[in-house]
């Protein structure tokens, strides 16, 4: 059973309410997605830690309902003082 884009986004936003989330269905099959997620929760965290936060948000669906998710994660860019 595949996951819908809106379901993936809802799970991520439930765990990271400030997140900007963009998800692309890579193969049109509902199983292979790429997600770009920007959240303050990622600031100061390694890439591995950032991805672990996203996997935790998906509540065990990776490898089951959600077969593949390519992640790009980052903290928001800080504005330069003026």
N, C-alpha and C positions, 0 to 999 in steps of 0.2 A: 504494500500500500504506500503510495507516494504522499508527500506533504505539499500543501499549497503554500505559495509565497507568503500570503497574508498570515498563515499560521506560524511560519518560521519567524516572521517579523514580530508578531504578537508575543511570542515567547521571549525573544531578545529584548523587546521593549519592556516587558514585565520585569525582567531582571535589571535592565539598564534604562530607566525611564528617560534619561537625557540623550540617549543614543540617536544618531542619524544613521539610518539603515537603508542600504540599497541592495536589492537582491536580483540576480539575473538567473533565469533558467537556461543553463548552458546547452542542454541537449533537447529541450522541449518534451522531456519525459517525466518531469516532476521528481526526478531522483538526483539530478546533477546540477548543483547551484554554485554560484559565486556570490559572496556577500562582502560588501564594504561597510564597515561599522566604525563610527567615530563616537567616542564617549570619554568623558572626563575620568571615568573609572579606570581607564587604561594608562593614565599618566603615571610615569615612574615604574611601570611594569614591563618586564621583558616580553618579547613577542610570544613566547611559549605561555607565559602567565595570562596574557591577553586572550589567547585562543582558548585556554582552559576556562576562563570566565564565560566565553561564548558557549563552549560545549556544556558547561554546567547549566546555562540558561536554557539549553535545548532539552534538558531533563531526560537524558538517556536515549533520545531518538536517533542520535548519530549511529550509523551502522545498521539501523533497523529501518524505520520509516523513511529516514533521510540517509540515502546511500553515500553521497559525496557533497562536501561543502568546502569550496576553496575560500579561504578567509584573507581579507586585508583589514587589519585593525590599526587604529591609531587614536591618540588623544587629539582634541581640537588644537589647532595652532593658536598659540598665545599672541595676543596683539602687542605690538611694540608700544612702549610708553611714548607719549608725544610731548 
